Each structure stands twice: as C-alpha cells, then as structure tokens.
C-alpha cells in the first residue's frame, strides 16, 4: 500500500516509519513546520528519511504560528514546563489542533497521489495530555478523511494503544537509530533532560530495558 507518514523527527514517528517499511508499505514522509520552538526535529526527520531513502517533504505552515497561541511550542514568551507530564503546566505544551492540521495536509497529499493511507504515531501515553492523540480523535479523523474526497484515504494509527516503552522495544528490534531522533521541547543542540518529553523519553528507555543513546544536558 502507498502511505503518507507524518514524521516529526521524534521517536514515535521514526519507529512508525521503520515499521511501515517493514510491513511493505510504499512510504512518503511528511513533516510540518508550524513555527514550533523545537524546530531541530525537522532536521532529524530529513536526515532519517535520507538514510532510509524515503521521499521527504516539509510543509511550511510557519506563517500560522501566531494563530496557535497559548502553547510554549509556538509562543516564545511562554517557558517550556519542566518535570513529568502532570497538572495544568503540561497543557502549555499543547499546540491547538496540531494533529488535525498535519493530518489534513497529509491527506491532501495522499489524495493527490492516490495513496491508500495516512499514518501518524500517536500513542497511549499521550492520551491524557494531548486530546488529538486519543483513540476517539483518531477514529473520528479516519471517518472525515475517508469522506474528504472521492478517492478514499484511511488513517493508520499503529501505536494508539501502545506505551512509549513498548514503542522503544519495537524500535530496538528493528534497530532504529534512536540517537538521530529528537524529543526535546527546547531548541538547544542537546536534549535538555528537564522538560516533560525528555523525562518521558529517559524513563521509557529505562522501562523498556533499552540503552538510551541520547545526549542530555542534565
């Protein structure tokens, strides 16, 4: 099947990209620049796709970042919360309607090339913090996407019920180069080791029993 994979350069979407290729999908990769603070993830996505010889496109939507307020990822005046995913502070990392925006662009590309599916790497650990990673959202998007055009495109969400540790375990089996992925919400060269997604990354490697090759500042 021909599939458009939404690839951020992060750990989850990178493992998903490898999984799709292992499953025999004819994959095109799409990343979206929405003016995010952690823009380094797009550099990682480009490098990973080059290694895998997968066509990679970046949709430049940076011009809408001022419409995506209230998030530490699009508003430089809001500091990135530190510590575990917990409480209202972690909601400051939510970008309004981010996955719907990215999936809409991916669907348009999929329709234009007569692809069968769009895939994204939402997982169970994101359900409480990110509404657009919930199974109910993914199911609703699948319905909408299939109705968007006479050429029907479905939504694949292979990790929707998996934990991040389970995704890491799967990635280790497929020899995913975790060191080339980017999770940190800050824009510095190394992972900060203090923001919520860095905490989750470190703890998930420990839970999975897989060596973490990430360089952290702290």
TANOR-V543770 format. One record per residue. PHI is phi in degrees with one decimal (999 if undefined). Layout:
# TANOR-V543770
[[PHI] [PHI]]
This chain:
# TANOR-V543770
[[999] [-91.7] [-134.9] [-95.5] [-100.3] [-79.8] [-119.4] [-90.1] [100.4] [-82.8] [-66.5] [-64.5] [-69.8] [-70.4] [-62.8] [-60.8] [-59.8] [-62.3] [-63.2] [-60.5] [-65.5] [-62.7] [-81.6] [90.9] [-73.0] [-89.0] [-103.8] [-117.4] [-111.1] [-125.1] [-115.6] [-126.2] [-93.7] [-109.6] [81.3] [-67.3] [-61.4] [-86.9] [-66.0] [-60.9] [-62.7] [-70.4] [-63.7] [-64.4] [-59.7] [-62.1] [-65.8] [-63.6] [-68.3] [-63.0] [-61.8] [-87.2] [58.6] [-107.9] [-60.1] [-129.6] [-122.6] [-114.1] [-86.2] [-86.7] [-113.0] [-60.1] [-67.6] [-98.5] [-57.7] [-71.2] [-91.6] [-109.3] [-75.4] [83.5] [-119.2] [-66.8] [-88.0] [-124.6] [-118.1] [-63.6] [-80.8] [-98.6] [-69.0] [-73.3] [-63.5] [-112.9] [95.2] [-68.5] [-65.2] [-167.1] [73.4] [-65.5] [-59.9] [-70.2] [-69.6] [-70.1] [-92.2] [-78.2] [-93.6] [-53.7] [61.4] [-55.8] [-68.4] [-64.8] [-63.3] [-65.3] [-67.5] [-65.3] [-65.0] [-62.4] [-65.0] [-60.3] [-65.1] [-61.5] [-63.7] [-64.7] [-103.1] [59.1] [-78.1] [-90.5] [-143.4] [-119.1] [-128.0] [-139.0] [-100.1] [-57.2] [-135.0] [-61.4] [-66.8] [-91.0] [-61.5] [-73.9] [-92.3] [-110.9] [-58.9] [-85.6] [-113.8] [-74.6] [-60.8] [-66.2] [-66.1] [-60.7] [-64.7] [-66.2] [-64.3] [-59.6] [-64.5] [-61.7] [-61.4] [-68.2] [-93.6] [-72.3] [-156.2] [-64.8] [-86.4] [-79.5] [-123.4] [-99.6] [-110.3] [-93.4] [-139.8] [-63.7] [-109.0] [-59.3] [-114.2] [-102.8] [-82.8] [-64.5] [-62.5] [-66.6] [-65.3] [-63.6] [-60.7] [-64.5] [-62.7] [-63.9] [-62.5] [-88.3] [59.2] [-66.6] [-77.9] [-57.2] [-65.1] [-93.5] [-91.2] [-130.1] [-115.8] [-56.9] [-82.0] [-94.2] [-102.4] [-77.3] [-63.2] [-98.5] [-61.7] [-70.0] [81.9] [-120.2] [-74.7] [-59.1] [-74.0] [-67.7] [-57.8] [-61.5] [-61.1] [-62.4] [-68.0] [-69.4] [-62.7] [-63.7] [-61.5] [-75.3] [71.5] [-115.0] [-61.0] [-93.6] [-87.1] [-71.6] [-91.5] [-110.5] [-68.3] [-131.3]]
